[in-house]
Amino acid sequence: MRISFVRKVCHLQIVAALALGSLAVGEEQDNKHADRATPQSAIKGFLRALGNADLETMRTYYAPRVTVLRGSTLLQQGFGISEAGDTGKNVTVDQELLLKAYAKAAERYGWKKERVRRGKRFARFDIEYLDKKSENADKIFKAIGAKPDDVVAVVNPKGDELAFVLRSTEKSGWLIVSEFWD
């Protein structure tokens, strides 16, 4: 599978040991969300929320701690994750800080003004899913710190790339545990 995000990550030879620990999710999250029953339904629901700049809905798709992969736009100065603007290393943050960064991105890029049009467009993006059976999976998963049972969703919206590592949890279905936004 030829995906430029994967080539970038492998080319940089990232060896990310994501210290995410257990994904035991608190009582506030439950199994009622059928939209997180599969990685495909989870990422599509997340993209609709992202396109609409709906931070509260986006929250339901994230694990309590999320790793923003190096090179990601959200690591640039001004989004609040890496105030020094160091995009050269992975940063693990709590869900709240990540959502504040997305709020700043929505404001900076005018997402709230265009949310209906953008939400529909995000829902139509081509998405490629990689799992442990995918070609070069061992190399790719190691490079981005994914575990063998994770699924990587690569979204390519007209040249900008987004990638999400999703992990299945007992109580909450599939949640995003790390991400990259070019």
C-alpha positions in Angstrom: 0.0 0.0 0.0 1.4 3.3 -1.0 0.3 6.1 1.2 2.5 9.2 1.5 1.9 9.5 5.2 3.2 6.0 5.8 6.1 6.6 3.5 6.9 9.9 5.4 6.8 8.1 8.7 8.8 5.1 7.6 11.3 7.4 5.8 11.9 9.3 9.0 12.3 5.9 10.8 10.2 7.0 13.7 10.4 4.5 16.5 7.6 5.6 18.8 7.0 3.6 22.0 3.7 5.2 23.0 3.4 4.8 26.7 -0.4 4.9 26.7 -0.9 2.4 29.4 -4.3 0.9 29.9 -7.3 2.3 28.2 -9.6 1.6 31.0 -12.2 4.3 30.5 -14.2 5.9 33.3 -17.9 5.5 33.9 -18.7 8.5 31.8 -18.1 6.5 28.7 -20.3 3.5 27.9 -21.2 0.9 25.3 -24.3 2.7 24.1 -22.5 4.3 21.1 -23.0 2.1 18.1 -21.0 4.6 16.1 -17.9 3.3 17.7 -18.6 -0.4 17.2 -16.1 -0.7 14.4 -13.1 1.4 13.5 -14.8 2.4 10.2 -17.9 3.7 12.0 -15.8 5.4 14.6 -13.6 7.3 12.2 -16.5 8.3 10.0 -18.4 9.6 13.0 -15.3 11.4 14.2 -14.8 13.1 10.8 -18.4 14.3 10.8 -17.8 15.9 14.2 -14.4 17.3 13.1 -15.9 18.8 10.0 -18.6 20.5 12.0 -16.1 21.7 14.7 -18.3 19.8 17.2 -15.8 19.4 20.0 -18.2 17.7 22.4 -18.9 15.0 19.9 -15.2 14.7 19.0 -14.5 14.1 22.7 -16.5 10.8 22.6 -14.1 9.4 20.0 -10.9 10.0 22.0 -9.2 7.9 24.6 -8.4 9.7 27.8 -4.8 10.3 26.6 -3.9 10.7 23.0 -0.5 10.9 21.3 -0.1 13.6 18.6 2.5 12.1 16.3 5.5 14.1 15.3 5.2 16.3 12.3 1.6 17.0 13.0 0.2 20.5 12.5 -1.3 20.5 16.0 2.3 20.5 17.4 3.1 23.9 15.8 3.3 26.9 17.9 0.0 28.5 18.8 -2.2 25.4 19.3 -1.2 24.9 22.9 0.3 21.5 22.7 3.9 22.4 22.0 4.3 26.1 22.8 7.9 26.0 21.5 6.5 24.7 18.2 8.6 21.5 18.3 7.1 19.2 15.7 10.0 16.8 15.8 8.7 14.5 18.5 5.5 12.7 19.6 3.6 14.4 22.4 1.0 12.5 24.6 -1.7 14.8 26.0 -4.9 14.5 27.8 -8.1 14.7 25.9 -8.9 18.2 27.2 -5.7 19.8 25.9 -6.1 18.1 22.5 -9.7 19.5 22.2 -8.5 23.0 23.2 -5.9 22.7 20.3 -8.7 21.8 17.9 -10.8 24.7 19.1 -7.8 27.0 18.2 -7.5 25.3 14.9 -11.2 25.7 14.2 -10.9 29.4 15.0 -7.7 29.9 13.0 -9.0 28.1 9.9 -12.7 29.3 10.1 -14.2 25.9 10.5 -17.2 27.1 12.4 -18.3 29.4 9.6 -18.2 26.7 7.0 -19.2 23.8 9.3 -22.1 22.3 7.3 -20.3 22.3 4.0 -17.1 21.1 5.6 -18.9 18.4 7.6 -20.4 16.9 4.5 -17.0 17.0 2.7 -15.2 15.4 5.6 -17.7 12.5 5.6 -16.8 11.8 1.9 -13.1 11.6 2.1 -11.3 8.4 1.0 -10.2 6.4 4.0 -7.7 3.6 3.9 -7.6 1.2 6.9 -4.5 -0.7 7.8 -4.5 -3.6 10.2 -1.9 -6.2 11.2 -2.7 -8.2 8.0 -2.0 -5.2 5.7 1.1 -5.1 3.5 4.2 -3.8 5.5 2.0 -3.7 8.7 4.9 -4.6 11.0 7.1 -1.8 9.7 4.2 0.7 9.7 2.8 -0.2 13.1 6.3 0.0 14.7 7.0 3.3 13.0 3.9 5.0 14.5 3.7 3.1 17.7 0.5 1.1 17.0 -0.1 -2.2 18.8 -0.9 -5.4 16.8 -4.7 -5.2 17.4 -4.9 -1.5 16.5 -6.3 -0.2 13.2 -4.7 2.8 11.4 -7.1 5.0 9.4 -5.4 7.2 6.8 -7.6 10.0 5.5 -6.5 12.0 2.5 -8.6 15.1 2.0 -7.3 16.7 -1.2 -3.7 16.5 -0.3 -3.8 17.2 3.4 -3.3 14.0 5.3 -4.8 12.8 8.6 -4.0 9.5 10.2 -5.6 8.0 13.3 -4.6 5.0 15.4 -7.8 3.4 16.8 -7.9 0.9 19.6 -10.8 -1.3 20.7 -11.9 -0.9 24.3 -14.3 -3.1 26.2 -16.6 -0.3 27.5 -16.3 2.3 24.8 -15.7 0.6 21.5 -13.1 2.0 19.1 -11.3 5.1 20.4 -8.5 7.2 18.8 -5.3 6.8 20.8 -2.9 8.7 18.5 -3.2 10.9 15.4 -1.3 12.8 12.8 -2.6 15.9 10.9 -0.5 17.3 8.1 
